Amino acid sequence: MKPLTLADLAAILREVAGEDETTPLEGDFADVPFSDLGYDSIAVLEMAARLSRDYGVHLSDDDVLGPATPRQVLELAGSETEPAP
């Protein structure tokens, strides 16, 4: 499986939320909780399901809900946080 990057995670978030791919997740959003980024629990759980299916990254509901951030997800996935485009 390919490594998961912040850009990959941003693309998945856009897809699960039904947003246009040009919708920016701007700046350094790696430490911003998903809820503050505007993603509800359904979108975050769908993101986790996509990570499992596409990257082999298995996260529990507790890992991704609550105050979880993109950086925490990447760390749990064993990936480095790289800047999003």
C-alpha positions as MATLAB code, in Angstrom:
seq = 'MKPLTLADLAAILREVAGEDETTPLEGDFADVPFSDLGYDSIAVLEMAARLSRDYGVHLSDDDVLGPATPRQVLELAGSETEPAP';
ca = [
       0.000    0.000    0.000;
       1.156    3.518   -0.706;
       1.896    5.838    2.204;
      -0.891    8.138    3.349;
      -0.147   11.856    3.106;
      -1.976   14.932    4.306;
      -2.899   15.637    0.671;
      -4.399   12.132    0.380;
      -6.353   12.656    3.573;
      -7.638   16.025    2.304;
      -8.813   14.412   -0.938;
     -10.650   11.682    0.998;
     -12.289   14.264    3.253;
     -13.511   16.223    0.233;
     -14.916   13.075   -1.360;
     -16.739   11.773    1.707;
     -18.269   15.188    2.344;
     -19.384   15.490   -1.268;
     -17.272   18.578   -1.831;
     -15.750   19.631   -5.107;
     -12.104   18.605   -5.384;
     -11.175   22.254   -5.745;
     -12.584   23.041   -2.289;
      -9.454   24.009   -0.387;
      -8.365   22.743    2.966;
      -6.062   25.711    3.260;
      -2.988   26.372    5.336;
      -1.679   24.062    7.967;
      -4.838   22.247    9.002;
      -3.076   19.140   10.340;
      -3.718   20.101   13.969;
      -7.276   21.372   13.566;
      -9.978   18.993   14.895;
     -12.187   17.535   12.180;
     -15.245   19.165   13.781;
     -13.583   22.589   13.484;
     -12.850   21.848    9.828;
     -16.589   21.340    9.337;
     -16.656   17.539    9.123;
     -19.346   15.773   11.120;
     -19.008   12.339   12.687;
     -20.565   10.591    9.675;
     -17.958   12.093    7.322;
     -15.142   11.228    9.719;
     -16.331    7.620   10.066;
     -16.625    7.356    6.281;
     -13.056    8.692    6.034;
     -11.933    5.930    8.429;
     -13.725    3.318    6.311;
     -11.997    4.624    3.176;
      -8.624    4.520    4.923;
      -9.253    0.896    5.836;
     -10.338   -0.046    2.328;
      -7.815    1.974    0.306;
      -4.760    2.059    2.590;
      -5.160   -0.886    4.957;
      -5.270    1.543    7.902;
      -7.657    0.262   10.562;
      -8.768    2.925   13.031;
     -11.303    2.559   15.817;
     -14.210    4.965   16.213;
     -12.432    6.349   19.296;
      -9.348    7.072   17.170;
     -11.198    9.367   14.775;
     -14.072   10.851   16.760;
     -13.973   13.581   19.389;
     -11.036   15.969   19.199;
      -9.182   13.950   16.552;
      -7.076   15.855   14.029;
      -5.643   14.961   10.618;
      -2.157   14.769   12.183;
      -3.358   12.212   14.749;
      -4.880   10.082   11.992;
      -1.651   10.230    9.994;
       0.384    9.300   13.075;
      -1.909    6.356   13.804;
      -1.521    5.333   10.166;
       2.254    5.414   10.585;
       2.606    8.154    7.979;
       4.463   11.417    7.940;
       2.558   14.672    7.824;
       3.357   16.291    4.509;
       2.036   19.663    3.373;
      -1.164   19.586    1.388;
      -1.101   21.367   -1.956;
];
